[in-house]
């Protein structure tokens, strides 16, 4: 139903804008409303979404199960993100000369209103219309909090696809990738912009390779679908994550220096290490789960065995890895991700103001905060096992510091 709401809203805009906009301008409050944006930008955003939905639905792929919810539901996802990213990249390569930098700025404004429209639709469906087919709804008792946090856990589209992966990954991350691609091809002699855009494109490619591990993170598995998550992924993600690109478009030196190459190499290395850390934990945990007595069979792979109850009350086990990259810190992948963001935000330039570092500051705060959220979630799930794990692996991101 939410898809219909967004489409119908766009059609209504097209039929009523000329009359409403004239009246609003007379009241001198036109800066508050979305009607000054050419409708082609709204149509393009809807076109982009439905193209991503078609790619998700019809590209041949394996199905991957996500984490089981508290009520025993197991969402299923299609592992075709890398294929969709490749086809999207190729498609916009041929249209790169038809989209200007000015168009990208207008898209930023249009994405804001589209995101808000979707969030209002979800809120109305859950709190006002009170639809009966809501997915594991959780109400806080406050309309404001329900709008901000969201009510449903894993809502589906009208054609039964998982809505979270479409919005978070296939729209938000993909749109950010398209912006980075267009900036890269419009860089001309702006060398730091090329480095910034290229590192972001490598990171986004890494993300889609790793996408089926992303569905097991807090964003997908635990956060509900409200303003915080969906407006964040529709508008905030592609717009705010692109701020380093905007800076380097206007303040990039034309001369190549050794520092530019050093920043690119270090940024690329951090992205690779981030991917290795993300995948290594899963592989080591699976090894421990599948090996009968791993502590004695292979001293190189170590972990703490923990037990927990699933949604049906059955006792299950898991392993918390305490070797390799995870012997001294619990989230080494966060360190590499924060470091990578530093290198593409600076890109070897002498930064003149804080603007290009806004993303670096944001991702640092986000990931540090996420470690505390993860602590609460895991201690509730694993109880004494998690406390033992924290005693053995004392630091979160940086050894002997934090």
N, C-alpha and C positions, 0 to 999 in steps of 0.2 A: 504493500500500500504506500510505503514511503516513496518509492520510485514514481508512482503516479502523482503523488503530491508535488514533487519537485518539477516534473514535466508540466503539470497543469499550471503551476505557479508561473513558469516561464511563458506559457501561452497567454495567461492573463496579463502579464506584464506587457506583452506585445500589443494587446488590444486596448489597454487602458493608459499606457504611458503618455501619449500625446496630450490627453486631457488632464491627467493627474499632475504631470510634470509642469505644465503651465501654471496651474494653481499653486503648486509648492514653491516655484520660483517667485511668485508674487509675495509669498509669506517670508521669503528670505531665509529659509531653513533647508535649502536644497542639498547642502553638503551632507545631510544626515541620511539621504535616501539613495537607493541604487539605480534610479531611473535615468541618470545621466550617462550610463554605460551603454554603448551600442549593443543591440541584442545579439550581434554575431558572436560576441564573447561568451554570452550565456549558452548560445547554441553550440559553440565549440566545446565548452566544458561538458555539456550533456553528451555530445558526440564522442568526446574522449572517454567518458565513463562507459558508455555502451559498447565502444570498441573493446575496452579492457574486459568488460563483462563477456563479450563474445569470445575473446581469446581465452579467457579462463574456462568458459563452458565447453569449447569445441576443440581446443588443442589436445592432442593425444598425450595422456600422462597417467602416472600411477596415482592411486589414492593413498593418502597418509592420514592416519588417525591422530587427532590432537589429544591433549590430556583429558582425562575423565573429570567431569564436573562434580560438585558436591551432591547433586541429585542423580548421578549415575549416567548422565548423557555423555556421549563421545562424539564430538564434531569431526567431520571428515573433510579433508582438503585435497585439492588437485595440485600435484607437483609439476606445474608447467610455467613457473615464474620466469625462469631464464629464457625460455622460448618466447614468451610474451614480451620480455624486455628487448630481446634481439629484434623481433619484428617491429616493435614500436620505435626503436632506434633507427632502423632502416627506413621506416615510413617517414619519419620527420627529417631524415637526412635529405630526402628529395623535396621537402617543403621548407627547408631552412631559410630560403631566400624570400619566402612569402610571409614570414613572421618577423616583425621588427622588435627592437628592444623596448620601444614604447608600448607595443602590444603586450609584452610580458608584464609591464607595470599595470596596465589596465586589467589583465587577468588576475593580478593580485587582489584588486578591489572586488572583482566579480566573484572570485572564489570565496571571499568573506561572506557575501550574501547567500551564495549557494549552500555553504556550510551551515549558516544560521537557519536557512529554510529546512534543511534536512533535520537538524536538531529539534526544531519546533514540531516537525511532523512526527518524529519519534515520541516526543513528549505528549503531544495530543493523543496519539494512538494508545499510550499507556495510562495516562492520568485523566484525560477528559473523556475520550471515547471508550476507554477501558475494554479494549479488545480481549477476547478470551484466549487467543492463541499466542500470547506473549511467551517468550522463551525464558524460563526461570526468572520471573520478575522479582525484584527486591525493592521495596519501597522504604524510604527513609522517614516518611511522615511529613516531609517538607517539600513543597512544590519546587522551591529554588534548588535544593540539593538534588532532587530527582532530575531536574533539567540539566544541572551541571554534571553530575556523576553518571546519570543514565539509569534506566530501570532493567532493561533486558541484558542478558549475558551473551547469547549467541543468536541474534535475530537472523532471519533468512530473507532473501529477496523474493520478489513475486514468482521467480522461477526456481526457488529452492536452493540458491547458492548461499554459501556462508558470507554474510554481509561484512564481517570484520576484515576478512582478508581482501575483499574487493575495495573497501574504503582505505584501510591502513596501508596495505601493500600495493595493490594494483592501481589505485588512484593516487594516493599521496606520494609514495616513493617513486612511482612511475612519472608523475608530473614533475617532481623535482629532477628526475633524470633527464626529462625532455628540456627543462630550463637549462640545466648544465650543458647539455649537448648544443643548444642554440648559442649559448655564450661562447662555447669552445670554437664554433665555426665562425663566430663574429669577432673573434679576438684580434684578428689581423696581426699587428705588430705589438700587441700587448702581451708580453711574455709571461708575466706573473698570472694573468688571467688564464692563459693556456694551462699553466701548471695547476692552478686552483680547480679549473673545470675538469681537467684530466684526472686528477686525484679523486674528485667527487664521482666521476663516471666509473672509475675503478672500484670505489667503495660501493656504489649502487649495484654494480655487476656482482660484487662479492655478496651483497645482501640477497640478491635473487638466487644465487647458488645455495645460500644458507637458509632460504625462506622457510623450509619445513622445520627448521629448528626454531625459527622466530615464532611460529604458531604455539610454541610451548612456553613462551615468555609471559611476563605479567600482562603486557598490553593485550594479548589475545586471550590468554587463559583465564584472567581474573578481572580485568577492568570491564566495566559495563559501558554500554553504548549511549553516551550522552554528549553534551557540549565539550567536556574535557577531552574525550577521545576522538570524536568524529569531526568537530570543528577543528581540533588540533591537527588531524591528518589531512583534512580537505584544504584548509587554508594556511594554518600556521606552519606546517611542515614544508610544503613546497616554497612558501614565501620567505619565511625566516631562515630556513636552511640555505637559501640562495643569497643571503646578505653578503658573504665574502665575494661572490661573483660580481655583485653590483659595485662593490668598492673597487675591485681590481679592474673593472671596466672603465672607471673614471680616473683611477690613480695608479695606473700601471706604468712602470718604466719601459721604454722601448729597447733598452740595451740589455742583452743577456749577460749575467754574471755567474761566477762559480757558485755563489750562494743559492741562486735559483735551482741549479742542478742538485745541490746538496739537500735542499728542502724537498725536492721531488723524490729523490732516492729514499730519504728518511721517511717521508710520508707513505711511499709505496711499501716500504718495509713494515711500517706500523700496521697498515691495512692487512698485509699478509699474516703478520703475527696475531692480529685480532681474529682473523679467520681460523688460523691454526688453533688458537686457544678455544674458540667457540666449538670447533669440531672435535678437538682432542678430548675435552671433558665428556662428551657424549660417547665417544669410542671407548674411553677407559671405563666409564660406568657400565657400558654394555659388556665389556670384557669381564668385569667383576661379577656382573649378574649372571653371566653364562658359564663362568668357570666354577667348578664345584668348591674348590678351596684355594682361592687366588693368593691369599697371603703367603701360603707355604709353597705354592706352585711357582710363583714368579715374584720375587722380592722387589722387582722394579715397579710393579703396579700395586699401589697400596690404597687402602680406603677404610672407611668406617661403615660397618653394616648397621642400618637403621630399619626399624619396623614402624608401620603405621596402619591405620584402619581406612579402608576405602569407603565409598558412599553406602555400600551394602553391609558394612560392619565386618568385613573379612580382613584378616591380618595379611599384609603384604610387606615385602622388603625392598629396600633400595640401597644404593651405595653412594657415599659421599667421598669423592676422590681426594686423596691427600699426598699425591706424588706428582712428579714432573713439574709442570708450570704451577700446579696447585698445591705445592708443598709449603709455601710461605704466604701466599695470598689466596683469598677465595674468589676474587674476580679479576684476574690478570687481563682478561679480555677488555675490561673497562679502561684499564690503564692504556692499552694500545689504541683503543678507540678515541680516547681523549687526546692522546699524543698525535694521532693522525689528523684530528680536527685542527690542532695547533698548526701543523705544517701546511694544510691547505688554506687556512685562514690567513696566514702570513705570506706563504708562497715566495719567500726570499726577499720580500720588499721591506723597506723602512717604513713601518706603519705610522701614519700621520694622526690617527684618532682611534677611538675605541670601536668604531662601527664594524670593522671586519672581524673583531674578536668577540662580537656578541654571541655568535654561534658557539664558539669555544667555551665561553662562560656558561651559556645555557646547558650544553651537553655535560659539562663538569658537574653542575648543580643537579641535573636530572639523574645522572648515574650514581652520584654519591647518595642522593635521596633514595634511589632504587635499592641500594644495598641495605638501608634500614627497613624498607618495605619487605624485602626478601627475608631479612632476619625474622621479622614478625610472622610472616607466612610460614617459614620453615620450622620455627620453634613451636608454632601451634601444631604443625603436622607431625614433626619427628620428635618433639619433646626433649627428653634427656639425650637422645642421639645427636641432636643439633648442638646442644650445649657442649658435649664432648668434642664435636667437630670444631667448634669455635675455640676451645681450649688448645686443640692441636694445631689448627691453622688460625693464628691470632689476628692476622692483618687482612684487611678487606681488599685494598687496591695496590698500595705501595708498601713493600716490606719495610718494617721497622719505623714506619711513619704513620700510616693510616690503614 
